[in-house]
């Protein structure tokens, strides 16, 4: 049984996502994306009229991937505490890639938020997905400060990702992951798992 090749639109979005992650939005051109996706440049315009359109599709694809990942954590781990720690572990497992390019969600959200109009709902949505998910976990642990704890968790991870990338130190992510796990364990009121 042979695997079918993804369609042109899917290949374009995948290529764009990889290129935007590795080199940023500004240096990524439609021609580069078309070449990486093995799609003739003229065909790109059938699916995406502008670079902004393909960047929006990349953001949507990242959001959908993050939603699926968070849903999987919900089904694979029984307690909120183990889900929070699994999130930290999952992010730490990407340490080498994070040290090279940063967090795929955080870097994209940062770039999108720097757009000329000053705001980007997709950038907000990417970060809000992580924060809201973590907040629900802390709420299930009966924490009145669930929102603050969720923001602390996401900010700690994103900050570590920036440092790991800037300093080119993947081990920083592993060390910080251990600290975040200990921080989760040390929170008063958290149920043990």
C-alpha positions in Angstrom: 0.0 0.0 0.0 1.6 3.3 -1.0 1.1 6.6 0.8 -0.5 9.4 -1.2 1.4 12.6 -1.5 -0.2 15.5 0.3 -2.0 18.0 -2.0 -0.3 21.2 -3.2 -2.0 23.4 -0.6 -0.9 21.1 2.2 2.7 21.0 0.9 2.8 24.7 0.6 1.6 25.3 4.1 4.0 22.6 5.5 6.9 24.2 3.6 6.0 27.7 4.7 5.6 26.6 8.3 9.1 25.0 8.3 10.7 28.0 6.5 9.0 30.6 8.7 10.1 28.7 11.8 13.7 28.3 10.7 14.3 31.7 9.1 11.4 34.0 10.0 8.6 35.6 8.1 10.5 38.5 6.4 13.1 36.5 4.5 10.7 33.8 3.5 9.4 34.4 0.0 6.6 32.8 -2.0 9.3 31.6 -4.5 11.2 29.8 -1.7 8.0 28.2 -0.4 7.0 27.0 -3.8 10.4 25.5 -4.4 10.5 23.8 -1.0 7.0 22.4 -1.6 7.8 21.3 -5.2 4.9 23.4 -6.5 5.3 25.7 -9.5 5.3 29.3 -8.4 2.3 30.2 -10.5 0.2 27.6 -8.7 0.9 29.2 -5.3 -1.4 32.1 -6.3 -4.3 29.7 -6.9 -4.2 28.8 -3.1 -2.7 32.0 -1.6 -3.1 35.5 -3.1 -0.4 37.0 -0.9 2.4 36.1 1.5 0.1 37.3 4.3 -2.4 34.6 3.3 0.1 31.8 3.5 1.5 33.2 6.8 -2.1 33.1 8.1 -2.4 29.5 7.0 0.8 28.7 8.8 -0.5 30.2 11.9 -3.8 28.3 11.6 -1.9 25.1 11.0 0.3 25.7 14.1 -2.9 26.5 16.2 -4.5 23.3 15.0 -1.4 21.2 15.8 -1.2 22.8 19.3 -5.0 22.1 19.9 -4.4 18.5 18.9 -1.4 18.1 21.1 -3.2 19.6 24.1 -6.2 17.3 23.5 -3.8 14.4 23.4 -2.4 15.4 26.8 -5.9 15.4 28.1 -6.6 11.9 27.0 -3.2 10.4 27.8 -2.8 11.7 31.3 -5.3 11.2 34.1 -4.7 14.2 36.4 -4.2 17.9 35.8 -0.8 17.7 37.5 0.5 15.0 35.3 -0.9 16.8 32.2 1.0 20.0 33.2 4.2 18.1 33.7 3.7 16.2 30.4 3.4 19.6 28.7 6.6 20.7 30.2 8.3 17.4 29.2 6.9 17.7 25.7 8.3 21.2 25.3 11.7 20.1 26.8 11.9 17.2 24.3 12.3 19.8 21.6 15.3 21.3 23.3 17.7 20.9 20.4 15.3 22.4 17.9 14.3 25.2 20.3 18.0 26.1 20.8 18.3 26.5 17.1 15.0 28.3 16.2 13.1 29.1 19.4 9.6 27.9 20.3 7.5 27.3 17.1 4.5 28.8 18.8 6.2 31.7 20.6 8.4 32.8 17.7 5.5 32.8 15.3 3.3 34.6 17.7 6.0 37.2 18.3 6.5 37.7 14.5 2.8 38.0 13.9 2.3 40.5 16.7 5.0 42.8 15.1 2.8 43.3 12.0 2.2 46.9 10.8 -1.2 47.1 12.4 0.2 46.2 15.8 -2.2 43.4 16.6 -2.8 40.0 15.3 -5.7 37.8 16.5 -3.8 34.7 15.5 -0.8 35.6 17.6 -3.0 36.2 20.5 -4.8 32.9 19.9 -1.6 30.9 19.8 -0.5 32.1 23.2 -4.0 32.1 24.6 -4.4 28.4 23.7 -1.5 27.5 25.9 -2.5 29.8 28.7 -6.1 28.8 28.8 -5.3 25.1 28.7 -2.9 25.5 31.6 -5.4 27.6 33.4 -8.0 24.8 33.1 -5.5 22.4 34.6 -4.8 24.7 37.6 -8.6 25.3 38.0 -9.1 21.5 38.3 -6.6 21.6 41.0 -8.8 24.1 42.8 -6.5 27.1 42.5 -8.1 30.5 42.7 -5.0 32.0 41.1 -5.2 29.5 38.1 -4.8 32.3 35.5 -1.7 33.7 37.1 -0.2 30.3 37.5 -0.9 29.5 33.9 0.7 32.7 32.7 3.7 32.0 35.0 4.1 28.6 33.4 3.9 29.8 29.8 6.1 32.8 30.5 8.7 30.6 32.1 8.8 28.2 29.2 8.8 30.9 26.5 11.5 32.8 28.4 13.6 29.7 28.6 13.1 29.1 24.9 14.3 32.6 24.1 17.4 32.1 26.2 18.1 28.6 24.9 17.9 29.9 21.3 19.8 33.1 22.0 22.6 31.4 23.9 22.4 28.2 21.7 22.2 26.1 24.8 19.7 23.2 24.5 20.7 21.9 28.0 19.1 25.1 29.3 15.7 23.8 28.3 16.3 20.5 30.1 17.4 22.2 33.3 14.5 24.6 33.2 12.1 21.8 32.5 13.2 20.1 35.7 12.7 23.4 37.6 9.2 23.8 36.1 8.3 20.2 37.1 9.5 20.9 40.7 7.6 24.2 40.7 4.4 22.3 39.7 5.0 19.8 42.5 5.6 22.6 45.0 2.4 24.5 44.4 0.2 24.4 47.5 -3.2 22.9 46.9 -2.1 20.8 44.0 -3.2 17.2 44.2 -0.5 14.6 44.0 -0.3 12.3 41.0 
